[in-house]
């Protein structure tokens, strides 16, 4: 009986049993067979040699990750088809950029779904999310709100960039109006303290790989969700909760296929 093991290797029939070490990663091992001359009066044998191969999951099984993506980064599954991360400094910047976009996407998805739920249920009279920016607020004009947002976000992004350029510089005494202890930066991209880490999670950020992995996975999912919400709004001209309710009312006939077909007609 022939047994296929690993990628593209075949263990040939043998009169002797093969032994595979238990410490080898079973999900990714390679088998090489070396022919041994048979002794007189015996049958031919093959020697199976087990070698360690790929030790971590990749975005596509069987694909070898590029050498600069060695698995040390949180959420690194070897995905870089354009080779954008070949330069170490560029890779360091892309990691921070993805982290910030992921956090904005998670906040955006949560805000859109929550306010849309309040609107659909009638709890609050709110505009659909893509029209919220055109609504005039009574407590301040649109220009005032824009300037305030520009100043606050600009200040926060400037501080983040300065910490990226010189890690730890923004945690020095006097760098943030004496509030450095309340923020307690852990490492670039991961501020902490009672304001940004009130539950005290991942205090040892350098050994918090599981927390980093969970965050970036949820962030990537949120970015895909935001893209889906944008497309839904462009095609259906309603909010995501309305789309869900319409689909649930007739799941077999009100699907994305029918929606796209009707929008094109």
C-alpha positions in Angstrom: 0.0 0.0 0.0 1.4 3.4 -1.0 1.1 6.3 1.4 1.3 10.0 0.3 3.0 12.2 2.9 3.8 15.9 2.8 3.9 17.8 -0.5 4.6 15.8 -3.6 6.5 12.9 -1.8 5.5 9.3 -1.9 6.5 6.6 0.5 7.1 3.4 -1.5 6.1 -0.1 -0.3 8.6 -1.5 2.0 9.1 -4.8 3.8 10.1 -2.9 6.9 8.2 -0.4 8.9 9.0 3.3 8.8 9.4 5.5 11.9 8.5 9.1 12.1 9.7 11.2 15.1 6.9 12.6 17.2 8.5 16.1 17.5 8.0 16.8 13.8 5.2 19.1 12.8 2.7 16.7 11.3 1.0 19.4 9.3 4.1 20.1 7.2 6.7 17.4 6.8 8.6 16.2 3.8 9.6 12.6 3.1 12.7 11.7 1.1 13.4 8.1 0.1 16.9 6.6 -0.3 17.3 3.3 -2.0 19.3 0.7 0.0 20.7 -2.3 -1.8 19.1 -5.5 -0.5 21.2 -8.2 1.2 21.4 -11.5 -0.6 18.2 -13.5 0.0 16.2 -10.5 1.1 13.9 -8.0 -0.7 14.8 -4.5 -1.6 14.1 -1.8 1.0 13.7 1.9 1.0 14.8 4.1 3.9 12.4 7.0 4.7 14.1 10.1 6.1 12.0 12.7 7.8 13.0 16.3 7.5 11.6 19.3 9.2 9.9 21.6 6.7 7.5 24.5 7.0 6.7 25.2 10.7 3.9 27.7 10.5 0.6 28.2 8.6 0.6 30.3 5.5 -2.2 32.2 3.7 -2.2 29.4 1.1 -1.2 25.9 2.1 1.9 24.7 0.4 3.2 28.2 -0.4 6.6 29.1 0.9 6.6 32.5 2.6 9.3 35.1 1.5 12.4 35.1 3.7 11.7 38.5 5.2 8.4 37.3 6.6 9.8 34.9 9.1 6.7 34.6 11.3 7.9 36.9 14.1 5.2 39.5 13.3 1.7 39.1 14.7 -0.6 37.9 12.0 2.2 37.0 9.6 1.0 34.3 7.2 3.5 35.0 4.5 1.2 37.1 2.3 3.1 39.7 0.3 2.5 38.9 -3.4 3.9 42.3 -4.5 7.0 42.1 -2.4 6.2 45.4 -0.7 7.9 44.4 2.6 11.3 43.5 1.2 12.7 46.7 2.6 12.8 46.3 6.4 12.0 50.0 7.0 9.0 49.8 4.6 7.8 46.6 6.3 8.0 48.4 9.7 5.9 51.2 8.4 3.3 48.9 6.8 2.9 47.0 10.0 2.0 50.3 11.9 -0.2 51.5 9.0 -2.2 48.2 9.0 -2.6 48.3 12.7 -4.1 51.9 12.7 -6.4 51.1 9.7 -7.5 47.9 11.5 -8.4 49.9 14.6 -10.3 52.5 12.7 -12.2 49.8 10.8 -13.2 48.1 14.0 -14.5 51.3 15.5 -16.2 52.2 12.3 -18.0 48.9 11.9 -19.2 48.9 15.5 -20.4 52.5 15.2 -22.3 51.9 12.0 -24.0 48.7 13.2 -24.9 50.2 16.6 -26.4 53.5 15.2 -28.1 51.7 12.3 -29.7 49.3 14.9 -31.0 52.3 16.9 -32.4 53.9 13.7 -34.1 50.7 12.4 -35.7 49.9 15.7 -36.9 53.4 16.2 -35.1 54.0 19.5 -33.4 57.1 18.1 -34.1 59.2 15.1 -30.8 59.0 13.3 -29.7 59.4 9.7 -28.4 56.4 7.8 -24.6 56.2 8.3 -23.5 57.5 4.9 -25.7 60.6 5.3 -24.6 61.4 8.9 -21.8 63.7 7.8 -24.3 66.0 6.0 -26.5 66.5 9.2 -26.2 69.8 10.9 -25.6 69.5 14.7 -27.2 72.1 16.9 -24.3 72.4 19.4 -21.7 73.3 16.8 -21.4 74.1 13.1 -19.9 71.6 10.6 -16.8 73.8 10.1 -16.2 74.0 13.9 -16.5 70.2 14.2 -14.1 69.7 11.3 -11.5 72.0 12.8 -11.8 70.4 16.2 -11.4 66.9 14.7 -8.5 68.0 12.6 -6.7 69.4 15.7 -7.4 66.3 17.9 -6.6 63.7 15.3 -3.6 65.6 14.0 -2.2 65.9 17.5 -2.7 62.2 18.1 -1.2 61.1 14.8 1.7 63.4 15.2 2.5 61.9 18.6 2.2 58.4 17.1 4.5 59.3 14.3 7.1 60.8 16.6 7.0 57.6 18.7 7.4 55.6 15.5 10.5 57.6 14.5 12.0 57.4 18.0 10.4 54.6 20.1 9.9 55.6 23.7 10.4 59.3 23.1 6.8 60.2 23.9 6.9 58.4 27.2 9.5 60.7 28.6 8.6 63.1 31.4 7.1 66.4 30.0 6.3 65.0 26.5 2.6 65.0 27.1 1.6 67.7 29.6 2.6 65.5 32.5 0.1 62.8 31.5 2.7 60.3 30.3 2.0 57.9 33.3 -1.7 57.7 32.3 -0.8 56.6 28.8 2.3 54.4 29.6 3.4 53.6 26.1 4.3 49.9 25.8 5.9 49.9 22.3 5.2 51.7 19.0 1.6 51.0 18.0 0.6 49.7 21.4 0.0 52.5 23.9 -1.3 51.5 27.4 -2.0 53.0 30.8 -5.3 53.4 32.5 -6.7 55.5 29.6 -5.9 53.2 26.7 -5.6 49.9 28.6 -8.0 50.2 31.5 -8.4 46.4 32.0 -4.6 46.0 32.2 -4.5 43.5 29.3 -1.2 42.6 27.8 1.0 44.6 30.2 4.0 42.6 29.0 3.4 43.6 25.3 6.5 41.9 24.0 5.2 38.5 25.2 1.5 39.2 24.3 1.6 37.5 20.9 -1.9 36.0 21.3 -3.4 39.4 22.1 -1.7 41.0 19.1 -2.8 38.1 16.8 -6.4 38.4 17.9 -6.4 42.1 17.4 -5.0 42.1 13.9 -7.3 39.2 12.8 -10.3 41.1 14.0 -9.0 44.3 12.4 -8.5 42.6 9.1 -12.0 41.2 9.3 -13.3 44.7 10.1 -11.6 46.2 7.1 -13.2 43.6 4.8 -16.6 44.3 6.6 -16.2 48.1 5.9 -15.6 47.4 2.2 -18.7 45.3 2.2 -20.7 48.0 3.9 -19.5 50.6 1.4 -20.5 48.3 -1.5 -23.9 47.6 0.1 -24.6 51.3 0.5 -23.6 52.0 -3.1 -25.8 49.3 -4.5 -28.8 49.1 -2.2 -28.9 52.7 -0.8 -29.8 51.5 2.6 -28.0 50.6 5.8 -26.5 47.2 6.7 -29.3 46.3 9.2 -31.9 46.9 6.5 -30.0 44.6 4.2 -29.9 41.9 6.8 -33.6 42.1 7.5 -34.4 42.1 3.8 -32.3 39.0 3.3 -33.8 37.2 6.3 -37.3 37.9 5.1 -36.7 35.7 2.0 -33.2 34.0 2.2 -33.6 32.0 -1.0 -34.6 34.8 -3.3 -33.2 38.0 -1.7 -29.5 37.4 -2.0 -26.4 39.2 -3.2 -26.8 37.6 -6.7 -30.4 38.9 -7.1 -29.4 42.3 -5.7 -26.5 42.8 -8.1 -28.7 41.6 -11.0 -31.5 44.0 -10.2 -29.1 46.9 -9.8 -27.6 46.3 -13.2 -31.0 46.1 -15.0 
